[in-house]
């Protein structure tokens, strides 16, 4: 009889199997309001999704929860994608969420991330483009709405902290369709006012309210500004594209004013400290110079100037003696060389030198005479020519050749009649 009754686990398991095979439940798109939200220490999100009449439990595991671009909270309207299944331990069905975006602003977050990546890749967020904020500005420009808490907080803070600073308001639309163009136009206008700092921003609001500060035209206007820009958009938790491009981000409009101008009382204290340090430095310098002057006045040289003169005089005497010794040594050397020259063989016996030269020249003349071909001819030798060429062998002569024979005292012409070659 008990066989027809199922256990709770069995029916729950059966229902889970039905849910898991139903194709319509594998990819479900739901929208609703978050309630009972809990971010677990494991990184998982546990919450309920409800509308006016119904509620469904939801879980989003850490792997997917880490990809959510906003911080979920109770009362927030969201769009989720996931699958429906049964949680057996509780016997209830729930949605296992894969993706979650804010309802109505999901497209805005996508656009935000796309523009942020584009401008970041172009280098508009790079630190090297950030300009320093002047410490003591004379004139501060403010691009924001002419009414509201933002301009009131900024003006009040500047007047309280640094009342001598001049402020110029550029009334601007900060919300709505035409706001982005108006913000960019006023940033460009501000360039002609000789400003030291430009504050650009507005008070808090929804993401739609703040959206003009996420527009590309505003980001490029801030980047192209010659004046350092402090962004002051929304509350501390709000981040816009303008914050990333600006030279300095302030969490609130009030904080922007505090970053823009110094506190007058702090400046006075700082000036007083500088005055004290300057007086101390001058006092130390004067005392040091007085001690130095006293040491100079009491120095041995000042008190005994003749001692230094005597030392120099003694040095001069030593140099003078050294110079005289060098000159005398040089003169003695030259005198010795002169005496050697006067006693030399050439000066004492000039005729002997002449006689040696005559003998030398006569020997050269004798050698030249021995080599003179004319003297050879005088001893009975002759030179024979054929066609003005000196003959050296009978092989160079033929019968009937006309020869010229050179003797010591003349020239003889002869004809060859016979040729005999010695063997």
WOQUISUL-V10928 format. One record per residue. RES is the residue in one letter. NEAR is the number of other C-alpha atoms within 10 Angstrom. D_CENTER is the distance of its C-alpha to the mean C-alpha in Angstrom with 1 decimal. Layout:
res | near | d_center
RES | NEAR | D_CENTER
RES | NEAR | D_CENTER
This chain:
res | near | d_center
X | 4 | 89.9
X | 5 | 86.4
X | 5 | 84.8
X | 5 | 84.2
X | 8 | 81.9
X | 10 | 78.2
X | 8 | 75.8
X | 11 | 73.0
X | 12 | 70.5
X | 11 | 72.2
X | 14 | 72.2
X | 20 | 68.7
X | 16 | 67.6
X | 13 | 69.6
X | 17 | 68.0
X | 19 | 64.5
X | 13 | 65.4
X | 13 | 66.5
X | 18 | 63.3
X | 16 | 61.1
X | 11 | 62.9
X | 12 | 63.0
X | 10 | 60.5
X | 11 | 60.4
X | 16 | 59.0
X | 16 | 56.2
X | 16 | 53.8
X | 15 | 54.6
X | 13 | 52.8
X | 15 | 53.7
X | 17 | 52.8
X | 21 | 53.8
X | 20 | 53.0
X | 21 | 51.5
X | 19 | 53.7
X | 12 | 53.9
X | 17 | 50.2
X | 16 | 49.0
X | 16 | 45.7
X | 11 | 46.8
X | 8 | 44.9
X | 8 | 44.9
X | 15 | 42.8
X | 16 | 45.8
X | 20 | 46.9
X | 18 | 50.6
X | 20 | 52.1
X | 19 | 54.8
X | 26 | 54.7
X | 18 | 57.4
X | 12 | 58.8
X | 7 | 61.9
X | 5 | 64.4
X | 8 | 62.8
X | 15 | 60.3
X | 15 | 58.7
X | 18 | 56.9
X | 21 | 53.4
X | 19 | 51.0
X | 21 | 47.4
X | 16 | 46.2
X | 15 | 42.8
X | 10 | 41.3
X | 15 | 42.0
X | 18 | 41.6
X | 12 | 37.9
X | 11 | 37.2
X | 13 | 38.7
X | 14 | 36.2
X | 10 | 38.2
X | 8 | 40.2
X | 20 | 43.9
X | 15 | 46.5
X | 14 | 50.3
X | 14 | 51.4
X | 14 | 48.4
X | 21 | 49.6
X | 19 | 48.0
X | 18 | 48.4
X | 22 | 48.7
X | 17 | 49.2
X | 21 | 51.0
X | 20 | 54.3
X | 21 | 57.5
X | 21 | 59.3
X | 21 | 61.6
X | 15 | 60.6
X | 16 | 63.6
X | 8 | 63.5
X | 8 | 64.1
X | 15 | 65.9
X | 14 | 63.7
X | 18 | 61.6
X | 19 | 58.0
X | 25 | 54.9
X | 22 | 52.1
X | 23 | 49.1
X | 18 | 46.3
X | 15 | 44.4
X | 23 | 44.5
X | 20 | 43.1
X | 22 | 44.2
X | 15 | 47.1
X | 11 | 46.4
X | 16 | 42.6
X | 15 | 41.8
X | 11 | 40.8
X | 15 | 38.6
X | 15 | 36.7
X | 13 | 36.2
X | 14 | 34.9
X | 18 | 32.6
X | 13 | 31.0
X | 12 | 30.8
X | 17 | 29.0
X | 23 | 26.7
X | 12 | 25.6
X | 13 | 25.3
X | 18 | 23.1
X | 15 | 20.9
X | 11 | 20.4
X | 10 | 19.5
X | 13 | 16.7
X | 21 | 18.8
X | 20 | 18.6
X | 14 | 14.8
X | 10 | 13.8
X | 8 | 10.9
X | 13 | 13.8
X | 16 | 15.9
X | 14 | 16.9
X | 11 | 18.4
X | 19 | 22.2
X | 14 | 23.9
X | 11 | 26.0
X | 15 | 29.0
X | 17 | 29.4
X | 16 | 32.2
X | 17 | 32.7
X | 23 | 32.1
X | 23 | 32.8
X | 26 | 34.3
X | 27 | 34.6
X | 25 | 37.4
X | 21 | 41.2
X | 16 | 43.4
X | 10 | 45.6
X | 11 | 45.2
X | 14 | 43.8
X | 22 | 40.1
X | 23 | 40.5
X | 14 | 43.1
X | 17 | 41.0
X | 23 | 38.0
X | 18 | 40.1
X | 14 | 42.1
X | 20 | 39.1
X | 24 | 37.5
X | 17 | 40.8
X | 13 | 41.5
X | 18 | 38.2
X | 21 | 37.2
X | 15 | 40.2
X | 13 | 38.9
X | 15 | 36.1
X | 14 | 37.1
X | 19 | 36.9
X | 15 | 37.2
X | 18 | 38.4
X | 19 | 37.8
X | 16 | 40.6
X | 24 | 39.5
X | 20 | 41.1
X | 26 | 39.4
X | 19 | 41.7
X | 12 | 43.4
X | 11 | 42.9
X | 11 | 41.8
X | 18 | 39.5
X | 22 | 36.2
X | 17 | 36.8
X | 19 | 37.9
X | 28 | 34.8
X | 22 | 32.4
X | 16 | 34.6
X | 20 | 34.6
X | 26 | 30.8
X | 15 | 30.7
X | 12 | 33.5
X | 22 | 31.8
X | 15 | 29.1
X | 10 | 31.8
X | 12 | 32.9
X | 13 | 30.4
X | 19 | 29.5
X | 19 | 27.1
X | 25 | 27.2
X | 29 | 28.7
X | 29 | 30.5
X | 28 | 31.3
X | 28 | 33.7
X | 27 | 37.3
X | 21 | 39.5
X | 19 | 40.3
X | 14 | 42.1
X | 10 | 42.4
X | 16 | 39.7
X | 13 | 41.5
X | 15 | 41.4
X | 22 | 37.7
X | 20 | 37.0
X | 27 | 36.1
X | 26 | 32.8
X | 23 | 32.1
X | 21 | 32.4
X | 19 | 29.7
X | 16 | 30.6
X | 23 | 30.0
X | 25 | 26.7
X | 16 | 25.4
X | 20 | 27.0
X | 27 | 25.1
X | 21 | 21.7
X | 15 | 22.6
X | 15 | 23.8
X | 19 | 22.5
X | 24 | 24.0
X | 21 | 22.5
X | 29 | 24.8
X | 28 | 26.5
X | 28 | 28.4
X | 33 | 31.8
X | 30 | 33.6
X | 23 | 36.6
X | 15 | 37.0
X | 13 | 34.7
X | 9 | 35.3
X | 16 | 34.5
X | 18 | 31.2
X | 22 | 30.5
X | 23 | 27.9
X | 30 | 27.5
X | 25 | 26.4
X | 19 | 23.5
X | 29 | 22.3
X | 28 | 22.9
X | 22 | 20.6
X | 21 | 23.0
X | 22 | 26.0
X | 23 | 29.3
X | 17 | 32.0
X | 24 | 34.8
X | 31 | 35.4
X | 22 | 36.6
X | 17 | 33.4
X | 25 | 31.4
X | 26 | 33.5
X | 18 | 33.0
X | 19 | 29.2
X | 26 | 29.4
X | 24 | 31.5
X | 18 | 32.1
X | 19 | 35.6
X | 15 | 37.6
X | 11 | 39.4
X | 11 | 36.2
X | 14 | 35.0
X | 11 | 38.3
X | 12 | 38.1
X | 12 | 34.6
X | 12 | 35.9
X | 12 | 38.9
X | 12 | 36.8
X | 12 | 34.7
X | 12 | 38.0
X | 12 | 39.4
X | 12 | 36.4
X | 12 | 36.5
X | 12 | 40.3
X | 12 | 39.9
X | 12 | 37.2
X | 12 | 39.5
X | 12 | 42.5
X | 12 | 40.9
X | 12 | 39.8
X | 12 | 43.3
X | 12 | 44.9
X | 12 | 42.7
X | 12 | 43.6
X | 12 | 47.2
X | 12 | 47.3
X | 12 | 45.6
X | 12 | 48.2
X | 11 | 51.0
X | 11 | 49.8
X | 13 | 49.8
X | 12 | 53.2
X | 12 | 54.6
X | 12 | 53.1
X | 12 | 55.6
X | 13 | 54.7
X | 12 | 55.2
X | 11 | 58.5
X | 11 | 59.7
X | 11 | 58.3
X | 11 | 61.1
X | 13 | 60.0
X | 13 | 56.8
X | 12 | 58.9
X | 11 | 61.3
X | 11 | 58.6
X | 12 | 57.2
X | 12 | 60.8
X | 12 | 61.4
X | 12 | 58.3
X | 12 | 59.5
X | 12 | 62.9
X | 12 | 61.4
X | 12 | 59.4
X | 12 | 62.5
X | 12 | 64.6
X | 12 | 62.1
X | 12 | 62.0
X | 12 | 65.8
X | 12 | 66.1
X | 11 | 63.8
X | 12 | 65.7
X | 12 | 69.1
X | 12 | 67.9
X | 11 | 66.9
X | 12 | 70.2
X | 11 | 72.2
X | 11 | 70.4
X | 12 | 71.2
X | 12 | 74.8
X | 11 | 75.2
X | 11 | 73.8
X | 12 | 76.3
X | 10 | 79.2
X | 11 | 78.4
X | 13 | 78.2
X | 12 | 81.6
X | 11 | 83.2
X | 11 | 81.8
X | 12 | 84.3
X | 13 | 83.4
X | 11 | 84.3
X | 12 | 87.4
X | 11 | 88.9
X | 10 | 87.7
X | 11 | 90.8
X | 12 | 90.1
X | 13 | 86.7
X | 12 | 88.4
X | 10 | 91.1
X | 10 | 88.4
X | 11 | 86.7
X | 11 | 90.1
X | 11 | 90.8
X | 11 | 87.4
X | 10 | 87.8
X | 11 | 91.4
X | 11 | 90.2
X | 10 | 87.6
X | 12 | 90.3
X | 11 | 92.6
X | 10 | 90.0
X | 11 | 89.4
X | 13 | 93.1
X | 11 | 93.4
X | 11 | 90.7
X | 11 | 92.2
X | 14 | 93.7
X | 15 | 96.4
X | 13 | 97.8
X | 15 | 97.9
X | 15 | 100.0
X | 12 | 102.4
X | 10 | 103.3
X | 9 | 104.7
X | 13 | 101.7
X | 15 | 100.7
X | 15 | 97.7
X | 18 | 98.4
X | 15 | 96.4
X | 14 | 96.4
X | 10 | 94.7
X | 9 | 93.2
X | 10 | 91.6
X | 12 | 92.6
X | 15 | 94.6
X | 11 | 93.9
X | 8 | 95.9
X | 11 | 99.2
X | 10 | 97.2
X | 8 | 95.7
X | 16 | 99.1
X | 13 | 101.5
X | 10 | 105.1
X | 11 | 105.8
X | 13 | 102.4
X | 14 | 102.6
X | 19 | 101.4
X | 19 | 100.8
X | 15 | 101.6
X | 16 | 100.1
X | 18 | 102.5
X | 16 | 102.0
X | 8 | 104.1
X | 7 | 103.7
X | 12 | 102.9
X | 10 | 105.3
X | 11 | 105.1
X | 12 | 106.5
X | 12 | 106.8
X | 12 | 106.3
X | 9 | 109.6
X | 9 | 108.9
X | 11 | 106.0
X | 7 | 106.4
X | 7 | 103.6
X | 5 | 103.9
X | 3 | 103.5
